[in-house]
Amino acid sequence: MNVTQTKIHQFDLFINGRIVPPKQNQYFNSINPSTGKIFARVANASQEEINDAVRAARQAFDHGDWSQMTILERGIYLKKIAQLIRKHAKELAELESMDTGKTSKQSTLIDVPTCADTYEYFGGISDLLPERSNPVNAPVQSVTHREPVGVVVCIIPWNYPLIMSAWKIAPALMAGNTVVLKPSPLASVSVLRLAQIMSTVGLPAGVLNIVTSDRNEVAAELVRNSDVGLISFSGGTFTGRGILKNASQNVTRTILELGGKSANIVLADCDMDAAIGGTMAAIFMNQGQMCTACSRLLLDERIYDQFFEKLVERTNRLTIGDAASYETQFGPIISEEHRDRILEFINQAVQEGARVVCGGKVPQGEQYSQGFYMEPTILVDVKNSMTVAQEEIFGPVLCVMSFCDEAQAVDMANDSKYGLAASIWTKDQQKAKKMARQLQCGTVWINTYGGFYNEASFGGYKQSGYGRELGIEGMYEFTQTKHICMDQTPGGRPLVSGWF
């Protein structure tokens, strides 16, 4: 598929092993954030298609071969998917940038390779689901057995569709589950193109289903479906509460990876150039549209002025532009609506006493008139109690605050309802490790930012959610345990058989 041509492409649903159009022939538009123009039409599933997808997944789990295969057999399919992603890497990267507004550099060097690597990693797992013998002090053979939960519904946000879909689909399938994935209507195209590619792998019908819809009531019914065994959701905390409410009707298990307001702690003994670069990546990569974005910069007062001056100078040099250009360092916001919401946060911060020292508005120029652009923004005179320092903005807005010692920095970092991630910059590794243990969050990066590894689990504390993705823990989330207890009493007459 030539994605650079002007033709508007149409993407359909993937249900029961086939690419199918919506029965009501309804589609919604996908807008390129760089141009503000329609570049694709996406199938708008009704409740009927949602039910078809869940029914297909249920049938495949209950009566198909997938869950009965060995983990090695299932891995063959995932490795094939990884190979096909790499084969179609250029096309998928172009679609990811057109769909989300993230730079071509990021889509090419991070998103597509990470997606492929995730399928390959989980496809290579062979020994993470063993039975465990329990040393029970009784004449029995006690074994704990891990098995799949059944139909897994995966709902992902718009900021990292290829990566997020892989994080959920790959371990869920490897554990023996069947999957129904729903991407965000703001960014569905790259995932639907991947569905077309996956349809050639030969997965048994119904094992993987991908449905799209821009109707909230349709998504709600997907979560409420009684045939669903587990819901894995990544997105905002507000939406996560709604997921929990709907899932509670059937007491359906949930994994929630929600919002964040991560702190970036820079100590006086840091490598300043490295810390400045890491600080910028932690808030301006993907235009700050990351759940782990370190939107609170906590600066040691001893280096505050020097560090801040260099940070502002480098931020002002960022090249804002069309995500398709490899020279662009800072692309557009996902939508006009979301950009306006970010600007409202900035205005509110100013009203509460903060001061804009960098950015904070829509850039001027004809090249920015059609897309959803805004400038990378830095705020000072911020108090940790302000709305801008407590609420997730999900955009390129950095709140700068100072601290006098490590204890105050930790207290400020923990003064949040969120607990997803944090960064610490210091040459004293022992000090950093001590601080890391004191921080109330699921991931702490030391002298780096944004390292996600298939081998290491990821997830949040507090209102950033619960459950884990990736790693052994992430694999186990898609399983349930069963205790199998077999009597070993000599003569085969246990005490219970003669109780009455």
Buried (B, 14 or more C-beta within 10 A) or exposed (E): EEBEEEEEBEBBBBBBBEBBBBEEEBBBEBBBBBBBBEBBBBBBBBBEBBBBBBBBBBBBBEEBEBBEBEBEEBBEBBBBBBBBBBEBBEBBBBBBBBBBBBBBBBBBEBBBBBBBBBBBBBBBBEEBBEEEEEEEEEEBEBBEBBBBBBBBBBBBBBBBBBBBBBBBBBBBBBBBBBBBBBBBBBBBBBBBBBBBBBBEBEBBBBBBBBBBBBBEEBBBBBBBBEBBBBBBBBBBBEBBEBBBEBBEEBEBBBBBBBBBBBBBBBBBBBEBEEBBBBBBBBBBBBBBBBBBBBBBBBBBEEBBEEBBEBBBEBBEEBEBBBBBBEEBBBBBBBBBEBBEBBBEBBEBBBEBEBEBBBBBEBBEEEEBEBBBBBBBBBBBBBEBEBEBBBBBBBBBBBBBBBBEEBEBBBEBBBBBEBBBBBBBBBEBEEBBEEBBEBBBBBBBBBBEBBEBEBEBBBBBBBBBBBBBBBBBBBBBBBBBEEEEEEBEEEEEEBEEEEEE
